[in-house]
Amino acid sequence: MEEQVFGGEHHSGRVARPLWTAIKRGMLGRCPHCGEGKLFRAFTKTVDKCSVCGEEIHHHRADDLPAYLVIVIVGHIVLGSFMGVEAMTTLSNVQHALIWVPLTIILALVLLQPVKGAVIGLQWALYMHGFGGEKDEFEPHSQA
């Protein structure tokens, strides 16, 4: 089965880019274009451009989406687990806090970089925010 591609010639005359491959590469912290170069220079700071293929990455606009997605994912995991444990055991509030607070923090830290990489891969595959060669026309909110 061939991978489905989006944002390509049938939409805009541009070459189609493989969506799931780009997302997977981003999740692994690799350049969404070549899959070889590093995507991050620090925990959540991206490189300006890929050291292998030269793909510019500095203009990505992941913004707060990775954090929101991590909150949703961790919230579902922790809340579902908490409810299951609460239904089957009689732990005290302190015991619950000792389990769920560290688990929440660890899961959030573990997931943040891969989720941000996936969002950047998605943007690259869909030619979003400068990944298509055009200038991003974002205008900040003006104060009236």
C-alpha positions, 0 to 999 in steps of 0.5 A: 500500500502506497503512503497517502500524500497531501499538499502536492501537485493535485492541490497546488502544482507542487511535489507531494510530500509524504505526510506520515513519513514526515511526522514520524521523522519529526517524532524521532527528532530528525529532519522531516525532509531527509530524515538524517539531520537533527531537528532539535539543538536543545530540548525544544529549540529547533535547528535553523536548518538541517545540517545534512540536506539544508532544509530551513526549519527556523520558520516553523510555527509550532507555537503552543500546539505541541503543549496543548496536544501533550496536555490532552494525551497526558490528561487522558492517560493519567485520568483514565489510570487514576480512575481505574486505580481508584475503582480497584484500590483504597489508596489515600490521597497522599498515595495518589499524589505520590503516584500521579503527580510524578507520572504526570510530570514525567509523561509531559517531559517525555512527550513534549519533544516528539510531539513538537517534532511531529507538528513540525513534520506535519507543517513541512509535509503540508507546505505550511508556514514557509515550508513551501518557499513563500513568506508567511503572511502572519500579522500579529494582532494590532492594538487599537 
